[in-house]
């Protein structure tokens, strides 16, 4: 079965600083990988996803992530943090694209952006 | 356009009671998913519908949990004999079809006293 770990339940950065949120997965076959963001009192919103093709994936709001098979990682980055980026971020993995798409989510990382 | 909506937004009940949680997916989306999110954790898959049928219910924790989607649109998650451990945010998501991007609703916060 697949699983996801996110290093750091809480990450704080200064406004304008680099954002790096870590995600590692375990999977017996090539996975599909996702990052979702959850703002307070709102539903999860897809930031970006990797299925096949280019391993560097660009998403909304200036975020990007790189799939590294050798490291089993899919870390999320943004060059310059904005106050509006403060939220909870979830990495997710799935193996079965066309049947159930049984997502397995990581525990989440809460990002705080300091002025 | 309208996103996924869930009602109620909050539900407080007593241990042993029956509850129903409703999900209205995006119009035209054939796939619908239920997740449960406990405090400090990521969402946990419960069940997935393709059309009217439950294609994967492997995430339902026990037979107190049941979900239906009789007309392939609105879905109801039903919990019998609620327990305090059922307290969580229940999330619904829909996608155009299986394998497409899932769009999540705001969730229903269930508190069992």
Interface residues (C-beta under 8 A of the other chain):
Chain A: X4 X9 X36 X41 X42 X43 X44 X45 X46 X49 X90 X92 X97 X98 X99 X100 X101 X102 X103 X104 X105 X106 X107 X108
Chain B: X3 X4 X31 X33 X35 X40 X41 X42 X43 X44 X45 X48 X55 X56 X58 X59 X91 X93 X95 X98 X99 X101 X102 X103 X104 X105 X106 X107
